[in-house]
Amino acid sequence: MWERTWQAWKGKGVQFVGIGLLDSKEACAGFIRRHNLTFANGYDGDGKVAKLYGFTYQPFWAVIGKDGSLVKAGYGPAGEAELVSMLRTVAR
């Protein structure tokens, strides 16, 4: 769902970034390969990004505004309709 939504929204004023945490770097890379994710992905081995936005569990998702502020966040999978609704908010 994330990759499909990224494909539909890339070039429309939003960016997707995946951040791996709590797992090993190798496990995160395997997840990216298995799911053929083409949006930017990184690994938060020291937890700096997690601490900055208050990530404490996986999976965690966040919509971050252009100014770096947290627009909305949640734990667990987000539904595609919810994700698209949030993207419409930040892409304006």
C-alpha positions in Angstrom: 0.0 0.0 0.0 2.8 2.5 0.8 4.6 1.9 -2.5 1.4 2.1 -4.5 0.5 5.4 -2.7 4.0 6.7 -3.3 3.8 6.0 -7.0 0.5 7.8 -7.2 1.7 10.9 -5.2 5.4 11.3 -6.2 5.9 14.6 -7.9 2.9 16.2 -6.2 4.7 18.0 -3.4 5.1 15.2 -0.9 8.0 12.8 -0.1 7.9 9.4 1.5 10.8 8.3 3.7 11.0 5.0 5.5 13.0 4.8 8.7 14.1 1.5 10.0 14.5 1.2 13.8 14.6 -1.5 16.5 15.5 -4.1 13.9 19.0 -4.6 12.5 20.2 -2.7 9.5 20.2 -6.0 7.5 16.6 -6.8 8.5 15.5 -3.3 7.3 17.3 -3.7 4.0 15.6 -7.0 3.5 12.2 -5.5 4.2 12.8 -2.8 1.6 13.9 -5.4 -1.0 11.0 -7.8 -0.2 8.4 -5.1 -0.7 10.2 -3.4 -3.6 10.1 0.0 -2.0 11.4 2.8 -4.3 10.9 5.7 -2.0 13.8 6.9 0.2 14.6 4.7 3.2 17.1 5.0 6.0 18.2 3.3 9.2 18.0 5.0 12.6 20.6 2.9 14.4 21.2 5.4 17.1 17.6 6.4 17.6 18.0 10.1 16.9 15.0 10.3 14.5 12.9 8.2 16.8 13.6 10.4 19.7 13.0 13.6 17.7 9.5 12.6 16.7 8.6 10.4 19.7 8.7 7.0 17.9 8.6 4.3 20.5 7.0 1.3 18.8 7.0 -0.3 15.3 5.4 0.1 12.9 5.1 3.8 13.4 4.1 6.2 10.7 4.1 10.0 10.6 3.2 12.8 8.2 5.7 15.6 8.6 5.0 19.0 7.1 7.4 20.9 4.9 8.6 22.9 8.0 9.5 19.7 9.8 6.6 19.7 12.1 4.6 16.6 12.9 1.2 16.8 11.2 -0.1 13.4 12.3 1.3 10.1 13.5 0.1 6.7 14.6 1.1 3.2 15.4 0.4 0.2 13.3 -0.6 0.2 9.7 -2.5 3.2 8.3 -5.2 2.5 5.9 -4.8 3.8 2.3 -7.8 6.1 2.5 -6.4 7.6 5.8 -3.0 8.1 4.2 -4.4 9.8 1.1 -6.4 12.1 3.2 -3.4 13.2 5.2 -1.4 13.6 2.0 -4.0 15.9 0.6 -3.6 18.0 3.8 0.2 18.4 3.5 0.4 18.7 -0.3 -1.6 22.0 -0.4 
